[in-house]
Amino acid sequence: MDRSVDRRLCGHCHSSIGDEAIVAMNRLWHPDHFVCTSCKRPIKQTFQAADNHAYCVQCFAQKYNPKCAGCLETLVDTCLLALDRHWHPRCFTCSSCNRPLPNGEFYLVDDKPYDLDCHWAKRLEKREHMERGER
C-alpha cells in the first residue's frame, strides 16, 4: 500500500500514530508534526488553510489579509471597509479632529471623511470661501 495516501499515518513523517494525534486537513498528525507552513512552529489551536497548506493565524494574516490604510499593519480582527480601503476602526478618523469615526459613519467633503460636526464646519468654511470668491 502507498504510505503517502494512508490516512492512518502521520501526514508529516508517515509513521504510525501513537496515543496522541491531531486531526486536521483530513489527516492525522503527531502533535509536533502539524506545523505552520510559514513559521514551522507546531499549530496547537486554530489554523487557517490555503492552497492545501496549514498556517497559524498570524502567518495566514501576514500572507493573505489586507493592510490597514491608516497604520499599514496587517488586519487580523475587526476592520472597516471605507473609501475603497481597509481600516482598523481606531485608524479611520475624521480629517479635521482626528477622532475615530463612530461605527465607520462619515460624511465626505473634497473626498475626505469627516464626522457630522466637522462635516458641517467644513461645508460652512467652503461656503464662506466661495462667497468671498476664494477657492
C-alpha positions, 0 to 999 in steps of 0.5 A: 500500500502507498504510505503517502495516501494512508490516512492512518499515518502521520501526514508529516513523517508517515509513521504510525500514530501513537496515543496522541494525534491531531486531526486536521486537513483530513489527516492525522498528525503527531502533535509536533508534526502539524506545523505552520507552513510559514513559521514551522512552529507546531499549530496547537489551536486554530489554523487557517488553510490555503492552497492545501497548506496549514498556517497559524493565524498570524502567518495566514494574516501576514500572507493573505489579509489586507493592510490597514490604510491608516497604520499599514499593519496587517488586519487580523480582527475587526476592520472597516471597509471605507473609501475603497480601503481597509481600516482598523476602526481606531485608524479611520478618523475624521480629517479635521479632529482626528477622532475615530469615526463612530461605527465607520459613519462619515460624511465626505467633503473634497473626498475626505471623511469627516464626522457630522460636526466637522462635516458641517464646519467644513461645508460652512468654511467652503461656503464662506470661501466661495462667497468671498470668491476664494477657492 
